[in-house]
Every structure is written in structure tokens, then in C-alpha cells.
């Protein structure tokens, strides 16, 4: 059987000619209900996630019969997210399990061109702008964000954000991840939607000898309440691609505000170089909320204490009151961990380092296991 994004092409055609029309018609009907379309129609089997705020953008509804997911699709004209910070692929608007919902809009005002107007597991490629150091005043870790080729470009010239495209530098100011940089080229995006997965592919020829083929496959496990993100970045240019990539997550559990009863469990004992804030405290391997964070200024800071083993890339966000939560793991080791939260979302930002010479390909996976009691 040939693998394909179409149920029709994936069918076994060893049937008589008289039966082929029936099989074709059945497959087309099945495909109509199993696939979400770019015009905004959705599968009836996933009604828990079918209705989301600002859901009138290209999207796919996936289901394995237990876990449902709404995934927004990249589109330069009509996409849910069209800004310059985050990877346009794999933007998850909703996941549902046993009637419980995960992710959603954590912000007060939606704008597709705003850098952080985005939901769900979403990734950003980022470099370090200068050496890592510590603040003279309070000793806190200081890391200035950068972008591939930004420092080498002059005002008016081009730099790179994988998953977004080629951007134009506007002046000599240091790179700002929330900056409004004109998008010059989004590359060529192709998307293949299947009942339990979406494959995203971006091919881009950029400035300064940078070029790549970036693929991400978002898959719902056949039987379990698991979503896996499988990535590959192939360097098709002449310049080595050296970057970090992290997933911002934007965890929301049943739409509840962040507060007492919510915890983040790690595989190691996390340490901080400054107090996280009054709303949370670290006890052993657990970060526990003891109060509701202030809007936009909740517990935050760099965490250390992890090893170079991939097994330390393992943390669980849970509402202990409702027993609803998500475990996030990877096949790659942590190279940096920043924790950020507000009154509406919890974000353990786990970084993975990539160094991809010309002609080589890097691979990495992130796995989300959702759990929730039946309602």
C-alpha cells in the first residue's frame, strides 16, 4: 500500500471494477469527515475543539478517537499567525481529552501580526547575541536574543528566521524578538493533512549563503493520548546553521487561571539564580504555585540543575485539583531552560541546540502526553 495524505490513494485497489466506484465514494465521504479543509470546515468527530476563538483561519482537525487537536496551518495571507517571531507550523489552538481542553488564547487581544498572539506548542529559532553573562546589579543570568545573520546584515539587508522566512533589518538596533521586521520571503510551504497527523514542509533559499528544508510532522498516537512533533532541518546552503530552538508551550488547562494547586514537576531539582516571585516556590523537583500570579508578570527566570542527558528533558504541568495535565519529553538534551508564566499560562521553555553544517540534517522530537479524568 502506498503511503499518502489521501485516504483514496492509500486504499488497497485489489477489487473488481464493479466495486471500485463504491469504494471510491466511501473513501471520499470518509475523507470529507476526517479531514479539515482550508476553507474553515471541520470534522464533526472533534466538536470539543471545533469551536475556538478566531477559528476562521486555515486549520486541520485531527483525532485518534480519544484525543482531538485543532492545528492552524501556515498561510501568508489568511493564517492565524503571520508575525515574525514564532515558527508558523504546528500552531495548536486546542487539544481535548475526556471533555477537558488544553491550550487556547492566553492573551487579551488577538492580532495575527503581533509577535506573541499565538497559542499552544509553538517554537522559535533563536541565537545568542553576544556572550552569556550575569548582571552586575543582581547577578542574574543575562542572555541577549539574536537571529541568524542579523548582526552580519546592514540596515536594509536580510536575515533569517526558520519557520518564518527571510526578514529585513530596519536599523542598527539590537535584534528584538518582538520587533516588527518586514517579511521579504516566506519560502515555499507545503502541507499534507491526514486523519491523525499534519506534515509541514518549508523550503527556503535565504541570504548570506543560508538555505534549508525544514519539516515538522505533528502526529496523534494511534492509541494513546500523545502528540509527537518530529522535526528535521536540512542545510541546503553554503553556511552552517547554528541556532537554538525552543517550544514556548503556552500551557492552559481547562481555561483556568494559574494559581494554587497547579504544579510543574521536573526530572531534576531545578535551581534559580534569583527568586521566581511570590506566587510560586520550588520544593525538591516541583515548582508549586502558592498564589495567583499578577497579569503579565508571574514567576519567571532561568532554571539550572539539569544534566546533558535527554532524560532530563522531562517536565509535567498539572492542575492537582482536577488531575488534568501534560507531560513533555524529548529525545534531545536540554541546553537551556527558561521558565515564564502569567496569570493565564505556564511556559517551561526548553531549548535544544542545533549545529547543521552544509549538506547535513538535524533531527529532534518532542512528545506531549495528555492526561485527564473522564467527566
C-alpha positions as CSV (number, residue, x, y, z in Angstrom):
1,X,0.0,0.0,0.0
2,X,1.4,3.4,-1.0
3,X,1.6,5.9,1.8
4,X,-0.2,9.1,1.0
5,X,-2.0,12.1,2.6
6,X,-5.2,10.9,0.7
7,X,-7.3,8.1,2.0
8,X,-8.2,7.4,-1.6
9,X,-4.6,7.0,-2.7
10,X,-3.9,4.9,0.4
11,X,-6.7,2.4,-0.3
12,X,-6.0,-1.2,-1.5
13,X,-7.3,-1.3,-5.0
14,X,-7.5,-5.1,-5.4
15,X,-11.2,-5.0,-6.0
16,X,-13.4,-5.7,-9.0
17,X,-14.2,-2.9,-11.4
18,X,-17.8,-3.1,-10.4
19,X,-17.0,-2.3,-6.8
20,X,-14.4,0.4,-7.4
21,X,-17.0,3.1,-7.6
22,X,-18.5,2.1,-4.3
23,X,-15.1,2.0,-2.6
24,X,-14.1,5.4,-4.1
25,X,-17.3,7.0,-3.0
26,X,-16.9,5.6,0.5
27,X,-13.3,6.8,0.7
28,X,-14.3,10.3,-0.5
29,X,-17.0,10.5,2.2
30,X,-14.6,9.3,4.9
31,X,-12.0,11.8,3.7
32,X,-14.6,14.6,3.8
33,X,-15.3,14.0,7.5
34,X,-11.8,13.0,8.6
35,X,-10.0,16.0,7.1
36,X,-10.3,19.6,8.0
37,X,-10.3,21.9,5.0
38,X,-8.5,25.2,4.4
39,X,-11.9,26.9,3.9
40,X,-12.7,26.5,7.6
41,X,-14.9,23.4,7.6
42,X,-14.2,21.0,10.4
43,X,-14.7,17.3,11.2
44,X,-17.8,16.5,13.2
45,X,-15.9,13.9,15.2
46,X,-14.0,16.6,17.1
47,X,-16.6,19.0,18.3
48,X,-14.8,19.7,21.6
49,X,-12.1,21.6,19.7
50,X,-14.1,22.6,16.7
51,X,-15.2,25.9,18.2
52,X,-12.3,28.2,19.2
53,X,-11.8,31.9,19.3
54,X,-10.7,33.3,15.9
55,X,-11.1,29.8,14.3
56,X,-11.9,31.3,10.9
57,X,-8.4,30.6,9.6
58,X,-6.9,27.7,7.7
59,X,-6.8,24.7,10.1
60,X,-6.9,21.0,10.5
61,X,-8.9,18.9,13.0
62,X,-7.2,15.7,14.0
63,X,-8.5,12.8,16.1
64,X,-7.5,9.3,17.1
65,X,-10.9,8.6,18.7
66,X,-9.6,9.6,22.1
67,X,-7.5,12.7,21.6
68,X,-8.6,15.6,19.4
69,X,-6.5,18.5,18.2
70,X,-7.1,21.7,16.2
71,X,-4.0,22.8,14.3
72,X,-3.7,26.1,12.5
73,X,-2.0,25.9,9.1
74,X,0.6,28.4,7.7
75,X,-0.8,30.9,5.3
76,X,0.8,34.2,4.4
77,X,-2.5,35.9,3.7
78,X,-5.0,34.2,5.9
79,X,-3.1,32.3,8.6
80,X,-3.9,32.5,12.3
81,X,-0.3,33.7,13.0
82,X,1.5,35.8,10.5
83,X,4.1,37.6,12.6
84,X,7.9,37.2,12.7
85,X,8.8,35.6,16.0
86,X,7.5,32.0,16.0
87,X,7.6,29.1,13.6
88,X,4.3,29.2,11.5
89,X,3.9,25.4,11.5
90,X,2.3,23.3,14.3
91,X,0.4,26.1,16.0
92,X,-2.1,24.2,18.2
93,X,-5.3,26.1,19.0
94,X,-6.8,23.3,21.1
95,X,-6.4,19.7,22.4
96,X,-9.2,17.8,24.1
97,X,-9.3,14.6,26.1
98,X,-12.2,13.2,28.0
99,X,-14.0,16.5,27.7
100,X,-11.1,18.6,29.1
101,X,-9.4,21.2,27.0
102,X,-5.7,22.2,26.7
103,X,-4.1,25.3,25.3
104,X,-6.1,28.3,24.0
105,X,-5.7,32.1,23.8
106,X,-3.8,33.3,26.8
107,X,-3.7,36.9,25.7
108,X,-6.4,39.6,26.0
109,X,-6.3,40.9,22.4
110,X,-5.8,38.9,19.2
111,X,-3.8,40.3,16.3
112,X,-2.3,37.9,13.7
113,X,0.6,40.3,13.2
114,X,1.6,40.6,16.9
115,X,4.7,38.6,17.9
116,X,3.1,36.6,20.7
117,X,-0.5,36.4,19.6
118,X,-0.3,32.7,19.3
119,X,-1.4,29.5,21.1
120,X,-0.3,26.0,22.0
121,X,3.0,24.3,21.5
122,X,4.9,26.7,19.2
123,X,8.5,27.0,18.5
124,X,11.1,29.8,17.9
125,X,14.6,29.6,16.5
126,X,16.9,32.0,18.3
127,X,20.6,32.7,18.5
128,X,22.6,34.4,21.3
129,X,23.6,38.0,20.6
130,X,26.9,38.1,22.3
131,X,28.4,36.2,25.3
132,X,26.3,34.9,28.1
133,X,26.9,36.8,31.3
134,X,25.5,38.0,34.6
135,X,24.0,41.3,35.7
136,X,26.4,43.4,37.7
137,X,23.5,44.7,39.9
138,X,21.9,41.5,41.0
139,X,23.9,38.6,39.5
140,X,21.1,37.4,37.3
141,X,21.9,35.4,34.1
142,X,21.7,37.7,31.1
143,X,21.3,36.3,27.5
144,X,20.6,38.7,24.7
145,X,18.4,37.2,22.0
146,X,19.5,37.2,18.4
147,X,18.6,35.9,14.9
148,X,20.5,34.0,12.2
149,X,22.5,36.5,10.2
150,X,21.1,39.6,11.9
151,X,24.4,41.0,13.1
152,X,26.1,40.4,9.8
153,X,23.3,42.3,7.9
154,X,23.4,46.1,7.4
155,X,20.2,48.1,7.7
156,X,18.0,47.2,4.7
157,X,19.7,43.8,4.2
158,X,18.3,40.4,5.0
159,X,18.4,37.9,7.9
160,X,16.8,34.6,8.7
161,X,14.1,33.1,11.0
162,X,13.5,29.4,10.2
163,X,9.8,28.6,10.2
164,X,9.0,32.2,9.2
165,X,11.3,33.2,6.4
166,X,13.6,35.9,5.3
167,X,13.3,39.2,7.2
168,X,14.6,42.7,6.5
169,X,16.8,44.5,9.1
170,X,15.4,48.0,9.6
171,X,18.2,49.8,11.5
172,X,21.3,49.2,13.7
173,X,19.4,48.5,16.9
174,X,20.0,45.1,18.6
175,X,17.6,42.4,17.5
176,X,14.3,42.4,19.3
177,X,12.3,39.2,19.2
178,X,9.1,41.3,19.3
179,X,10.3,43.7,16.6
180,X,8.3,44.5,13.5
181,X,10.6,43.3,10.8
182,X,9.3,43.2,7.2
183,X,8.9,39.7,5.8
184,X,10.6,39.5,2.4
185,X,10.2,35.8,1.6
186,X,8.3,33.0,3.4
187,X,9.8,30.3,1.2
188,X,7.7,27.6,-0.2
189,X,5.3,25.9,2.2
190,X,3.6,22.6,1.6
191,X,1.2,21.0,4.0
192,X,-0.2,17.4,4.0
193,X,-3.2,16.7,6.3
194,X,-4.1,13.2,7.3
195,X,-6.6,12.0,9.9
196,X,-4.1,11.8,12.8
197,X,-1.2,14.0,11.5
198,X,-0.1,17.0,9.6
199,X,3.2,17.3,7.8
200,X,4.6,20.8,7.2
201,X,7.5,21.5,4.8
202,X,9.2,24.8,4.2
203,X,11.9,25.2,1.5
204,X,13.8,28.4,1.6
205,X,16.8,30.0,-0.1
206,X,17.9,32.8,2.1
207,X,20.7,35.5,2.3
208,X,24.3,35.1,3.3
209,X,24.6,31.5,1.9
210,X,21.7,30.2,4.1
211,X,19.2,27.8,2.7
212,X,17.3,24.9,4.2
213,X,14.5,22.4,4.0
214,X,12.5,22.3,7.3
215,X,10.0,19.6,8.0
216,X,7.7,19.1,11.0
217,X,5.3,16.2,11.5
218,X,2.6,16.6,14.2
219,X,1.1,13.2,14.9
220,X,-1.5,11.9,17.3
221,X,-0.6,8.5,18.6
222,X,-2.7,5.7,17.2
223,X,-3.9,4.6,20.6
224,X,-2.6,6.8,23.4
225,X,-3.3,10.4,24.4
226,X,0.0,11.5,22.9
227,X,1.1,14.1,20.4
228,X,4.6,13.9,18.9
229,X,6.4,16.7,17.0
230,X,9.1,15.2,14.7
231,X,11.5,17.7,13.2
232,X,14.2,17.8,10.6
233,X,16.3,20.7,9.4
234,X,18.4,20.0,6.3
235,X,21.1,22.6,5.4
236,X,21.0,23.1,1.6
237,X,23.1,26.2,1.6
238,X,26.8,27.1,2.0
239,X,26.7,28.5,5.5
240,X,26.5,26.4,8.8
241,X,23.2,26.9,10.6
242,X,23.9,27.4,14.3
243,X,20.9,28.1,16.4
244,X,18.8,27.2,19.4
245,X,15.2,26.2,19.1
246,X,12.7,26.1,22.0
247,X,9.0,25.4,22.5
248,X,7.1,28.1,24.3
249,X,4.2,25.8,25.0
250,X,1.7,28.3,26.4
251,X,0.0,25.6,28.6
252,X,-3.6,26.3,29.7
253,X,-5.6,23.6,31.5
254,X,-9.4,23.8,31.0
255,X,-9.2,27.6,30.6
256,X,-8.4,28.0,34.3
257,X,-6.3,30.9,35.6
258,X,-2.9,29.9,37.0
259,X,-2.9,29.6,40.8
260,X,-2.7,27.4,43.9
261,X,-3.0,23.7,43.1
262,X,-1.0,24.0,39.8
263,X,2.5,22.5,39.7
264,X,5.4,21.8,37.4
265,X,7.3,18.6,38.1
266,X,10.9,18.2,36.7
267,X,13.1,15.1,36.3
268,X,15.8,17.0,38.3
269,X,15.9,19.5,41.1
270,X,15.7,22.9,39.5
271,X,17.7,25.8,40.8
272,X,17.4,29.5,40.1
273,X,19.8,32.4,40.2
274,X,17.0,34.7,41.5
275,X,13.7,34.3,43.3
276,X,10.9,33.3,41.0
277,X,8.4,35.6,42.7
278,X,5.9,35.4,45.5
279,X,3.4,33.3,43.5
280,X,5.5,30.1,43.3
281,X,8.2,28.3,45.1
282,X,10.4,25.3,44.4
283,X,10.3,22.3,46.6
284,X,12.6,19.5,45.5
285,X,11.7,18.6,41.9
286,X,8.5,20.5,42.0
287,X,7.6,24.1,41.3
288,X,4.3,24.8,43.0
289,X,2.0,27.9,42.7
290,X,1.0,29.2,46.1
291,X,-0.8,32.3,44.9
292,X,-2.2,33.7,41.7
293,X,0.4,35.5,39.6
294,X,0.0,39.1,38.6
295,X,-1.1,39.6,34.9
296,X,1.9,39.5,32.6
297,X,4.4,39.4,35.5
298,X,4.3,35.9,37.0
299,X,7.2,33.7,38.2
300,X,10.0,33.7,35.7
301,X,13.7,33.1,35.4
302,X,16.4,30.7,34.1
303,X,16.5,27.3,35.7
304,X,19.5,25.1,36.1
305,X,20.3,21.7,37.7
306,X,19.7,19.5,34.6
307,X,22.4,17.3,33.1
308,X,23.3,16.7,29.4
309,X,21.1,13.6,29.3
310,X,17.9,13.7,27.2
311,X,16.1,12.1,30.2
312,X,16.3,15.4,32.0
313,X,14.1,17.0,29.2
314,X,11.0,15.8,31.1
315,X,8.5,18.0,32.9
316,X,4.9,17.8,33.7
317,X,2.4,20.7,34.2
318,X,-0.6,19.6,36.2
319,X,-3.6,21.0,38.0
320,X,-3.6,18.8,41.1
321,X,-7.2,19.8,41.9
322,X,-8.6,18.4,38.7
323,X,-5.9,15.8,37.9
324,X,-5.6,17.4,34.4
325,X,-2.1,17.8,33.0
326,X,0.6,17.4,30.3
327,X,4.0,15.7,30.3
328,X,6.6,17.0,27.8
329,X,9.7,15.0,26.9
330,X,12.3,14.9,24.1
331,X,14.9,12.7,22.5
332,X,17.4,15.6,22.8
333,X,19.1,17.1,25.9
334,X,18.3,20.5,27.3
335,X,20.8,23.2,26.6
336,X,18.9,25.9,28.4
337,X,15.7,26.2,30.3
338,X,13.7,29.4,30.9
339,X,10.6,29.4,33.0
340,X,7.9,32.0,32.3
341,X,4.3,32.4,33.4
342,X,1.5,34.8,33.7
343,X,-2.0,34.7,35.3
344,X,-3.2,32.7,32.3
345,X,-0.4,30.4,31.1
346,X,2.5,28.3,32.2
347,X,5.6,28.1,30.0
348,X,8.7,25.9,30.7
349,X,10.8,27.0,27.7
350,X,13.2,24.1,26.9
351,X,16.0,24.9,24.5
352,X,17.7,22.5,22.1
353,X,20.9,23.5,20.3
354,X,21.3,22.8,16.6
355,X,24.5,23.0,14.6
356,X,23.9,22.0,11.0
357,X,26.8,22.1,8.5
358,X,26.1,22.4,4.8
359,X,24.7,19.2,3.4
360,X,23.8,17.8,6.8
361,X,20.4,17.3,8.5
362,X,19.5,17.6,12.2
363,X,16.6,15.7,13.7
364,X,14.7,16.1,17.0
365,X,11.5,15.1,18.6
366,X,9.2,16.5,21.3
367,X,6.4,14.4,22.9
368,X,3.3,15.5,24.8
369,X,1.3,13.1,26.9
370,X,-2.0,14.4,28.0
371,X,-4.0,13.0,31.0
372,X,-7.4,13.9,32.4
373,X,-10.2,12.1,34.2
374,X,-13.4,11.3,32.4
375,X,-16.1,14.0,33.0
